[in-house]
Amino acid sequence: MQQRIDFIDLAKGVCILLVVLNHAQFLPYHLSLNLSNACSAFRIPFYFFLSGLFF
């Protein structure tokens, strides 16, 4: 039985949540634009890095 590392799963969940919030346009436009610009550089590459970390 494999053990899961909780903080890796939590970090992947946060990345997924950032993508969902960006696509749903949940935040007001000016905040969404700033958040999108700030997070777009790392959210998807970081998720793929975390997913492939234990492959």
Sequence and secondary structure as in RCSB ss.txt:
>XXXX:A:sequence
MQQRIDFIDLAKGVCILLVVLNHAQFLPYHLSLNLSNACSAFRIPFYFFLSGLFF
>XXXX:A:secstr
     HHHHHHHHHHHHHHHHHHHT S HHHHHHHHHHHTTTHHHHHHHHHHTT 
